[in-house]
Amino acid sequence: MSFLAASENTMVFELWPTPMRKEIQRLPGDNDYASWELFPSSLQAMAEWADIYQDRERKDKSRDQILIYKDIPDAEPDTVYPVTVRLQGLLRQFCVERFGNWSGQEADAVRAVQYVVIASGGHTKAWRATINSLNLACEYVSRRLHLPMQGIPDKKELYLQRRAFIKRDKPRDAKVPTLTAMQDPNGKYLCIQDNWSIVCPLTIAELTGAGKILPMDAVLLTEGDFVDVGAELDFVDESTPKQKHACTPPPQERAAKKAHTTLIFDEE
């Protein structure tokens, strides 16, 4: 994952108050970051650092353009690596249980998500730098795809989500529960497991006083916690509602395209 940059010589996390900044600096590592771990601070640097990859295997063609790293040491051959970023903020609303906000009804599986909301906590300088850095990626993608991109608004909160379930290509006929009794004590997933696969659980951890990262139960999360969250930028290409025409309309009458950005949890 990559740290966002406030400028060529300053990372965004360095703009948080000293106690928060030191918590990030205490994370394991020698603080000698590789180039791919440092998000660019200019369009020129972004063009040298990242690329756009079209994932033709994605069924949702509005989301098949991915921002990827250009150069990662020891990368596997013929493997692309989506850009993931580290976001810091004060935790607000959150729902990170395995099934997210799923109601338990199969009809609602398509809308079930895990989510967190992080906020500035009044630390304007660090927060504005966060938004500006994310919008730099938006501008780069906009230029590469030749589409107007809706940037992330400079608000006091960021909403991050990911789907809890993925629709299977073909229904399966599983006689044995996919999840264990400990993972699904009420057997809720059993009724949809033939049609929906469940995503990997989120990794939730705490930084101990000794500087170790240890797994923690989500029940220990508290609103107001200072958190470090991994996320991918999801660029969504949408068209305005199409009008019915007897023949193909001239270019000036065709529905204009636009794109916007959402933030998706990184599984790690």
Secondary structure, DSSP 8 states (H G I E B T S, - for coil): -EE-EEETTEEGGGGS-HHHHHHHHTSSS-S---GGGB--SSHHHHHHHEEEEE-TT-S-GGG-EEEEES--TT--TT---B-EEEEEEEEEEEE-STTTT--S-GGGGGG-EEEEEEE-TT-HHHHHHHHHHHHHHHHHHHHHHT--EE-----SEEEEEEESEEE-SS----SS-SS-TTT-TT--GGGTTTTEEE------EEE-TTS-EEE--GGG--TT-EEEEEEEEEEEEEE------SS---GGGS--EEEEEEEEE---
